[in-house]
Amino acid sequence: QVQLVESGGGLVQPGGSLRLTCAVSGILFWGSTISWYRQAPGKEREFVARIDGRGKVGYADFVKGRFTMSGDYRNNAVLLQMNNLIPEDTAVYYCKLMDYWGKGTLVTVAS
């Protein structure tokens, strides 16, 4: 059974950093596209970043230069390093692999 478990969310001040982890079980993530999405209160879920089956990383324009997605191949997980966070980054962050979604981790950026 494929499971995605996100962790690392929390409360951070503007300008701060967080690192999210998406732990994958039941399947090896590499060879497929794995993505981060987020959903802010009252808004639709939106794409944040992805690693495709060849290892190429892509980002939404609003996170370029601030967020870095990487693969932890030893632990079958992906990471999302988020720097210079702004209040608009407040959202539940989800991991997606094929048709599978995690339950999300809440990131709150506030002073």
C-alpha positions in Angstrom: 0.0 0.0 0.0 1.4 3.3 -1.0 1.5 6.0 1.7 2.9 9.5 1.7 3.5 11.2 5.1 4.4 14.8 5.3 6.1 16.3 8.3 8.1 19.4 9.3 5.4 22.0 9.3 4.9 24.6 12.0 4.7 28.2 13.0 7.6 30.4 11.7 8.1 34.1 11.6 8.3 36.0 8.3 11.8 35.6 6.8 12.3 32.3 8.6 12.8 28.8 7.2 11.3 25.3 7.4 12.1 22.0 5.9 9.3 19.7 5.0 9.7 16.0 4.5 7.5 13.6 2.5 8.2 10.0 3.5 7.1 7.5 0.8 6.3 3.9 1.6 5.0 1.0 -0.5 6.8 2.2 -3.7 10.1 3.8 -4.6 9.4 7.4 -5.6 12.2 7.8 -8.2 11.2 7.0 -11.8 7.9 8.8 -11.2 7.0 12.5 -10.8 6.6 13.5 -7.2 5.2 16.9 -6.3 4.5 19.3 -3.5 1.2 21.2 -3.5 -0.2 23.6 -1.1 -3.7 24.9 -0.1 -4.2 28.1 1.7 -7.4 28.8 3.7 -10.2 29.6 1.3 -8.1 28.9 -1.8 -7.7 26.1 -4.3 -4.8 23.7 -4.0 -1.8 24.9 -6.1 1.4 23.4 -7.4 4.6 24.3 -5.6 7.4 22.0 -6.9 8.1 18.7 -8.5 10.9 16.2 -9.3 10.2 14.3 -12.5 11.2 10.7 -13.3 14.5 11.9 -14.6 15.3 13.9 -11.5 14.6 17.3 -13.1 13.2 19.8 -10.6 10.6 22.4 -11.4 9.0 25.2 -9.4 6.1 27.5 -9.4 7.1 31.0 -10.1 6.1 32.3 -6.7 8.7 30.0 -4.9 11.6 30.3 -7.3 14.8 31.3 -5.4 13.2 30.6 -2.0 12.2 26.9 -2.0 14.4 24.0 -2.9 13.1 20.5 -3.5 15.4 17.5 -3.3 15.3 13.7 -3.1 16.5 11.7 -0.2 17.0 8.5 -2.1 18.4 6.5 0.8 15.2 7.1 2.8 12.8 7.1 -0.1 11.7 10.6 0.8 11.6 14.1 -0.7 12.4 17.3 1.0 11.2 20.9 0.5 13.5 23.5 2.0 11.6 26.7 2.4 13.6 29.9 3.0 12.6 33.6 3.3 9.0 32.6 4.1 6.3 35.2 3.8 2.8 35.2 5.3 1.4 34.3 1.9 3.1 30.9 2.2 0.7 29.9 5.0 -1.0 26.8 3.8 -1.3 23.1 4.2 1.5 21.5 2.2 0.8 18.2 0.5 2.9 15.6 -1.3 1.6 13.8 -4.4 2.9 10.8 -6.2 0.9 9.4 -9.1 -2.7 9.4 -7.8 -1.6 9.3 -4.1 -1.8 12.2 -1.7 -0.5 12.6 1.8 -2.6 14.2 4.5 -0.6 17.3 4.6 1.4 19.4 7.0 0.4 22.9 8.1 2.8 25.8 7.7 1.9 29.1 9.3 4.0 32.2 8.7 3.2 34.9 11.2 4.9 37.3 13.5 
